[in-house]
Amino acid sequence: MSKGRSQPSPPLHEDTFAFIIHPIDPKRDVSRKYPMLGKLPAWLIDYLSLFFPPVYISQINGLQSPATGRSVTGWFIACPLTPARMMSLPPQVVYRKIIQTGRLAQRLGARVLGLGAFTSVVGDGGVTIADHLDIPVTTGDSYTVAMAIEAITKAAEVMELPLPSANVAVVGATGAIGALCAEMMAPQVSEMVLIGRSVDRLNQLADKLGASHDAAIAATDDISRLIESHLIITVTSAVDTVIMPHHLRRGAIICDVARPRDVSRLVASQRPDVLVIEGGMVAVPGNIDFGFDFGFPPKMAYACMAETMLLALEGRYESFTLGKEISLSQVMSIDKIAKRHGFELGGFRSFERAITESEIASIKARSRADQSQDNNRLAETSQPIN
């Protein structure tokens, strides 16, 4: 329990939701709830995570739609497993732990459950979890796609990068989120590179997109092809980072949707000419109090969290996004619902902190200065010899 709080009794009204979180960075995230436990070595926290029961984190209050006046109550609950544990354990063991956490949500009185981070990735994308619970389950991936596209489009705008002439890369393009991001970006850009582990599946997606769009679309398992791209959406299920400073061209814009992140922190320290943003941070309406610091500014949420809230506000107690496939109609539908209830892009974040307008201006200036130097050097080396 947190600071002496006990689990509340189920509410008398029915407008409720719960969202599962779990430790991604073991020491940092466990310390948010249990400061003493967070002092243990990361490897020991990772090992012990299998033996901890589901954890009640906090009650979420103050969420209200400005359009309808409807208010909902929610809860954060935690599955104690780390990403490394989820990837190393047999799927049935991981399922059992997530289902136990979902049953805690049921006891609290939640009418819809959202799966956060790796709990939505493991196995069949929530299908088995939903089959073993009495409440609907959503991964939040539909609204995650909508906000990722809005975020990278807005970032291109502020960096003055015209989309029609841009080359965009999607890393993890064979996953549900990646494939749909590629589908939504293809009509807007001139070139696209699809990157992932299965070239056969990437080629199938490239053929599908190429048949209906004018963009030149390539498929590869070579991460070094990122050097070609102005815009990058990355959404792998890797436990470790996959994008390093040398992979990126000057002035690149990267939207990192993955949790754990795909982009190395070295990019922040070594590449002041590129803009890295997290997948869309959502500003939530009302005077919402999450009751727990999960690393975001007040009134801000991940898009996957927001999808669960939206279903409760809308009274749509259904498994909205489930499994390994997402349709464009699902993305359009949840985005429309979000706009009606006052949810919107809440600015940019990078490596757990907000990015200011002055920082973006500095990145833009640095990328242009570096490009100008490159052009000057190229002009000097191409001068004829007398």
Buried (B, 14 or more C-beta within 10 A) or exposed (E): EBEEEEEEEBBEEEBBBBBBBBBBBBBEBBBBBBEEBBEBEBEEBBBBBBEBEBBBBBBBBBBBBEEEEBBBBBBBBBBBBBBBBBBBBEEEEBBBBBBBBBBBBBBBBBBBBBBBBBBBBBBBBBBBBBEBBEBBBBBBBBBBBBBBBBBBBBBBEBBEBEBEEBBBBBBBBBBBBBBBBBBBBBEBBBBBBBBBEEBEBBBBBBEBBBEEBEBEBBBBEEBEBBEBBBBBBBBBBBBEBBBBBEBBBBBBBBBBBBBBBBBBEEBBEBBBBBBBBBBBBBBBBBEBBBBBEBBBEEBBBBBBBBBBBBBBBBBBBEBBBBBBEBEEEBBEBBBEBBEBBBBBBBBBBBBEEBBEEEBBEEBBEBBBEBBEEEEEEEEEEEEEEE
